[in-house]
């Protein structure tokens, strides 16, 4: 996707099968037609920009699963993502407030790549969470503000089972990712102590976590127990889970929203075969409304999206029906349901 923006990085790749990023562009064009080059910074967002303008959310948060660098050496892991720092306006054009960096691609170009990423995002005034120049900073929340001047504290972390190399873990004096050792009660205790340092009355605390594999709907019991522990023991008001390339089940636990896997929003997998049954090209924009006094969920509305020609479009009716049926099936086991509205958006229902 970086290759279609005004300032593409060098296209060389270090993967076993594909050695040039332009080959992925050719696959996408072979599947769905020509993609403009250079494309405007706003191009990949497609319909999302109008939806953001219509809803005007207080804070806009994404998991940014790439390094933002033109330097560094590729980490020997097989797949190395990057975006040229001069293409950072593709984030600001959507008004992104914070990028979660605790994932398995932020150090694809080493610690120099991470340093460049932090500098590039800082330069365009986008806050970050989950990876930093040392462990204390990686554990600290990004502090965002609502229109009513309430604070939103965004904590972020990752687990090893999503492919984060153990060497990427931030240390007392070394840069890296806030990598959780496990999903145990002891880890919850440490998170709770960290949250208590920052959370004040009236604050909303969000926990963003990169965990699990790329494909599969089941929510492992240890993930669900950990999510409940974040609510029960740590003062977290919303869980923002990601890693799987498709949407997963949603739960409301003690009035708090648990998004176990938000799926991919924008990616460059168009035209690549495999795992087609998961429909990874279908995604959602999540618009939760939380009560600032209690942290409880008032409502969750979702806008379905479709990636086509490296751009977000509105899914066709049959695509929306498939997505709705899948969400209903997966959410039912966790006590929630999904309704479709006349305008094609979705709404969560729970007891």
N, C-alpha and C positions, 0 to 999 in steps of 0.2 A: 504493500500500500504506500510505503514511503516513496516508491519509485514514480508514482503518478503525481506527487506533490511538487511544488515549485523548486525545491532544493533536495533532490534525491541523494541518498548516500551512495557510496560505491556499491555496485550490485553484487560483488563477489560474496559467495556463501561457502560454508565449510561443512555442508551436510553430505551424507554418504551418496545421495542420488542426485540432488540438484545443486549446481555450483553457481547459479546466477539468479538473482531475485527476479529478473525480467521473465524467467521461465514461468514463474507463478502468475505473473500478469498475463502471459500468453494463454495459460490454462483457463483463467477466468474469462478472457475474451473469447476463447473457443467455445466456452459453455454458454455465454449470454450476450456476446456482442462487444463492440468497441468501447474502450474506456478512455476518456479524454486525458491528454498529457500535454502540458502540465494542467492539472486540475486545480481549481480554486481551493483554498484552505477549507472552505465550507462544504465542498463537494461530498466527502464521505458521509457527512451527517444527514444529508437528504431530508426526509420528512421530520427528523428529530428536532431540527431547529424550530420549525413552526410549532411543534408540540411543546417544546420548552418555553417558547414565548407565550403560548396560550396558558400554560399552567404556572409559570413563573415560580418554580420551587425556591425555597429559602437557601438551600445548599445543593450543589451539584457535585456528585462524587463518582469517580470511576476507578476501577482497577486498571492501571496502565501497565500492560504486560510486555514491556520493551525497555531497552536502554535508549536514552536520548543523547547520542554521542556520535562524533565523527572520528574518534580516536580509540585508544585501547587495543588490546589483543583479544581475539576470540577465545572464550573459555572452552576447553576441549570437552564439550558435552553433546555435540552433534547438531544442535539447532541454535542459532545465534541471531536474535532479533535486534534491530536498532532503527531509530528514526533520527534524521539529521536535526541538530538543534535549531537550525534556521526554519524548520517546519513546525516549531512549537505553536505558531498561530493557529494550527488546525485544532488545538485544544482551547485556546482563548476565544476562538470564534463561537464556541458553544458555551462560553461562560463557565467553564469547569473551575470549581473552587479548590478541589483537592484531588490529588492522584495517590491512590494506594500503591505502594511499591513493594510490598512484602509478597513476592511471587518468584517463580522459577525462571524468569527471564531478565530481571532488572540488572543482574551482574553478568549478562552474556558477554560483555566486553570488559570484564574484570572490574577491579575497584576504580580504575581510571574512568571506566564507563559510568559507574555509579556516581562518582564525583561530578562528572559532566552532566549527568541527569539531574542531580540536585541543583547544580548551578543554572542549567537551562530553565528548569521549572521555576526556580526562584527569581530569575530575571524577568519572567512574564507574570510573576506574582501568583503562582499556583502553589498552594501548600502541599506538603507531602506527609505520608505516615507509613511506618512499617519498615523503612530502611534508611540508614543515615551513617554518619561518620563514626559513630560509636553506639554501644548497646543502649545506654541511657537515652540517647536521642531517638533511637529506633523504637524504643518502648514508649516514648512520650507521645501524647495525642496531638494531632492537628486540631487547633482550636478555631472553630468557625462560628459565625454569628447569624442569628435569624433576623428578620425584619423587626421583630419585637425586642431585639437585643438579648435574647436568650443565647447561651453558649451551647454549641454542639461540639462534644469532644469525640474525635475519631481516633480510636486505638486500632492498630493493625499488626497482624502476625501471620506466620505461615507454619505449616507442618512439613516434615520430611517426605511424607507419602505423596506429595504433589510434584516431586522432582527437584526440590531445592537441595543442591549439594551441601553436605554438612560444613564444607569449608567456607560457605557463604555466610555463616552465622556471624552476626555482629559481636564484637567483644568489648571488653572494658575500654580498650584504646584502639580498636580496629573496626573499620567500616564493614557494613554488611546488613543482612536482613534480621529482623526480630524473628528468630526461628524457635518455635516452641519445642522443648525436649520430648513432650508427649501430651496426652490429653487427661492427665491424672488430676487427682484432688490437690496434689502439691502444686501443680502448674496453675490451677485455679486460685490457690491461695496466693501465689506470687502476683497473678493478674489483679486480684482483689486489692492487694496492698498497693499496687501501682495506680489503680483507678482512684483509690482513696486519697492519693496525693493531689489529685487534680479536681475531682468532682465536687462541685458546690451545689447547694440547694438551687433548683431551677435549671440546672444543666441537664442536657440529654447526652448520654454516653452510648456511642456506637462501637461495635467491635467488628472489624473487617478481617476475614481470615481466608487464606488460600490453602485449600486442603483437598485431599482425595485425588482420585484419578480423573482422566479426561472423559471417560464414558461410563455410563451406568446410572440407573435411577435409585437403587436402594440407598437409604441413609443408614450407615453403620451405627449400631447401638452406642458405641463410644462417642461418636460425633453428637448424637442426640443428647446423651447424658452431659457432655461437655457444654453444649448450647444451653441446656437447662441450668447447669451450674453457673454459667455466666450471668444468668438472670437472678438465680437464687442467692449466689454468694458474692458476686462481683459488682453489682449495681449497674449492669449493662441493660440498655433499653431496646437495642435492636442489633440483630446479628446480620451481617452482610457477608455471605459465603460465596466463594467462587473457586474455580479451577476446571470443573466439568465444562465441556464445550456446548452443553445444552442445558435448558432450564430444568430445575429439580423441584422437589416438594417444598411447600410453604407451611409453616406451623405458627399458630398464635399460642404462646405459653404464658400463663399468668398475665395476659393482656399485652405481652411483648411480641414483636414480630421477629420470626426466625426465617431468614431466607437462606436455605441450606446450599443452594447453588443457583446463581443468577444467570448462568449460561454466558455465551459470547455475545457481544454487542456488535463490534466491528472486528473482522479478521480477514485474512487473505487465503482462506481455504477453498474459495470458490473454484469449482472445476476439478477438485481433488476427490477421487473416489474413496470409498471405505466409510463404514459407520453411517451410511445414509439413512438407516432406520431411525436415528436420533434427531434428524432434521436440524443440525447445528446451525443452518442458515437462518432459522427462525429464532427471534429473540424478544425481549421485553424491555420496555422502559418502566422502572418501578417508581411510583409516586406515593410513598406512605405519608400519612398525616398523623403526627404524634401530639399528644397532649403534653405541653411543656411542664405543667405542674406535676404530673404523675409519671410521665414517660410511657403511658399506655397508648396502644394503637387505636386511633379513631377510625381510620379507613386506609385501605390500600387499593389504588387504582393502577392498572397496567395497560400500556399501549403496545400491541404487537408490532414487530418489525421484521423485515426480510432483507438479507444482504443480497444485492444483485448489482453486478458491475462495480464492486467495491463501494457500494452506496446503499444507504438505508431507504427502503421503499415500504409501502403499505402492503401487507400480504393479501393475496386473493382470498375469497371466501372459503375455499376448501382448505387453504393453509391455516386460516384462523380456526376452522372447525377442528382440524387435527391438533393444533396447539391447545385449544380449549379442552378437548377430550383427554389429552395427555395430562394436563394440569389437574383436571378433575380426578383422574385415576390416581395420581400420585399424592394429591393433597388429602384425599378421602381418608387414607390410613392415618393421617395426623390430625383428623378432626376438623378440617377446613374444606371449603368448597369455593368454586369460581363461577361467576355469572358473566355472560356477555351482554353488553348494552347495545342499544340501537346504533350507536356510532362506531361499533366495532371494538371499543375498549373493553377491558375486563375488570372485574371487581372481586375482591376476596370476601368470603363470608365465613364466619366462625361462630361457635357457640359462646 
